Amino acid sequence: MKTAVIIPSRYGSSRFQGKPLALIKEKPLIQHTLERVKKCKEIDFTAVATDNKLIYDFVKKLDFKVFMTPENCKSGTDRIAFTASKFLKDCDILINVQCDEPLIDPKLIDTLAVLLKKNKYLKCATAAFPITEKDVIKNPNVVKVVFDKYGYALYFSRYAIPYNRDNIKTKYYKHMGIYGYKRKFLLEFSKSKVSFLEKTENLEQLRVLENGKKIKVVVSKQDSIGVDTLEDIAKVEKYL
């Protein structure tokens, strides 16, 4: 089974205009993410999917594959689905590594790839990491996930879930910016209508759950700092 990592990269983010080209240690964010993916051992193909000429030209100069996608793609998943259907018709597994994950663990990407290759019934997988800091748990920019004892997602939220009513010892997990899809599932999902919960929380993964489908959650051994705001750049630079 051929596996591809596609990094959706949009310039016109409402919260952070031009984020993919924002400098981190004198190197654009998108370059950091690409270099992490390049270290993977279970990936056959890596590319960026973008609607912006500046990003397209920059990735070309780095000698990575890059595809232009329509501006009206509503999400990163839609951008990947377009790329898969038009340019990558021989790829069976598509992994969405979000552009704003410059510290993503290559081993985690490989883990998702192997999981999807070995389990013929598994259609979608993602990742999470344990969190304990109260400010992170309460931060709406950090998406939280709860999952069942078999490792399948029950719900994703910007809210601190589960709600700890009696202040008992509770585990919290943040959702990490990576998804793995079987090809058929991805193309079908991209054609489905935006769901109520998805619209409410602005989280597209809720559409999967609301349609009765399952998402396997892998608990990562390494944290990753996502870049949602300008302040996050300083956090990544400190880590580096």
Steps between C-alpha positions, in 0.01 A plus 500: 500500500641836396496765772521875451532787746323813378552828684210740438630855508278808483637855499182686590440380856262733684692466828852511354542638149793344311569244773667232279775748407545645850862471608606271783873514566542677163324214318134503380252289697413284198866407456529377859195276450627363169838416650334307782291297255810429290635293792212249476579143396151372411403776256530463122414853396488848657342815360347836592149594386447876485289770337772764521768583242751621763481170687505303174816674376676467835435125528614456139832665588542251784467222241189351659186406309221759516153515346272798441147453632186716466453795733152379589621188684334546840747297703835325494319170450322637192835618366650153549198329347529721192872419473437127542224488239681709238873435546552192722270233363743220592518582873302273733574682826506878541643660812411859580783672689391853572736772387513655847661195665874575465592261784289201393671169584589304182454177699139597570435547127655158434284346776180624335618379160575147628173489695296578189701257286458207739134548599276460196191604700651824628400803291621799700758565772638798691717572804489649848741592779440516880476850645507616862549879482179678599552787256540252212193300605289818508644646178232482222776500236612162638249234397435228754394142428346219706506141379366160603697208648568369149661829395217635284400865529180581687514879456726792415451843654659839555352473848683322783360147473427293699339745742645420843193555717635354827864598449625142478821388333427543129696456178486758223627456146560762236429416139805521275502636144520176307247268332537181300233392250431208271447645154134405453406630846672834436326561168160406642553718808596804294168477313286477815312801637635714785343366820337685790772424756774577247347840437451566873858423610663572162662154507463295182585170671164519678334439162653151501355418843165662426466274196556191713856430384800421721832675550785306660707712741870424544659642815829658397817457706619847401325835526476747214447875521249615240530857370159664536611851594807724479571420864538131411800580280695606809405169669630298202820701482559444871446125453741491204 
